[in-house]
C-alpha cells in the first residue's frame, strides 16, 4: 500500500512526464486492465466498461496532459487524502 501511496503522491505533484510502467501500475491498482496496444497507444478498460487511451512519448514516457487526466479520472486527490496516513 505504501508503494501505491507514493506513486499517487508523485502523480499529484504534476510532473512533466512519468514512466509508462508507473501509469500502467496505477491504472491496474485502480481496477483498469490493458486490453490492447497499437503502436504507442495503449487502451485500458475498467470493469464498468470505461476506456482510456494512453499514448507513450519517446517509447517510455507519458506526458503531463495524460497524467492530469488520470488524476481526475481516478479522483486521486480525494483518494490520497483518505489514505496518506498509511504511508
N, C-alpha and C positions, 0 to 999 in steps of 0.2 A: 504494500500500500504506500509506503514511504517513497518508493521509486515513482509511482504514478503521481503522487502529490508534487514531487519535484519537477516532473515533466509538465504538469498543468501550470505550475508556477512559471516555468520557462516560457510557455505559450502566452501567459498573461503579461509577460514583460515586453510583448510586442517586438520580437526580434525581426530583423530584416529578412532572415531566412532561417529555416530549420531543416534538419535532415529528414528525408522522406521516411526512413525507418522509424523515426520518432512519431511522425504523423500516423503511420500505419499502426504502431503500438497503441497510440492514444485512441484512435478510432476503434480498434479492436477491443480495448478495455471498456469502451462505452457501447459495445454491442454491434458495431459495424463489422462487416465481413467484405474482404476484397473479392468481388465477383468477376472482374475482368480487367485486363490491361491491354491497351492498344498503343504501342509506341511509348510516348512519355505520359500518356493519360491513364490514370487508374480509377476504376469505378468501385465505389463502396456502397453497400446497402445494409440497412438495419432490419430487424425483424418486422417492423411496421411497414417496410417497403420504401422508406425514404432513401433516395440515392444521392450521392455526392461524387463529383468528378474532381480529382486532384491531379493536376499536372506537375511533373518534375521539371526543374530547370537545371541544366548542366548535368543531368543524369542522376543527381543525388539529392538535390535541394528543392525545397518548396518555398515559394515567395511569400512575403508578408501578407499580401492580399488574401491568400488562401488560409494563412494562419489565423487572421482576424475572422474569416468566415467560419472556421472550425470552432473558435472561441464562442461565437454567437450560437452556432448550431448546437453545441453541446452544453451551452449555458455554464461555461467553465468558471465564471466569476462567482456565481452562487455556489457551485459545487466546491470550489476551493474554500469559500468562507465557511462552509459546513464541515470540511474535512481537514483544514490546515493544522488542527491540534494533534492529529495523528502522525505528523511528520517525524 
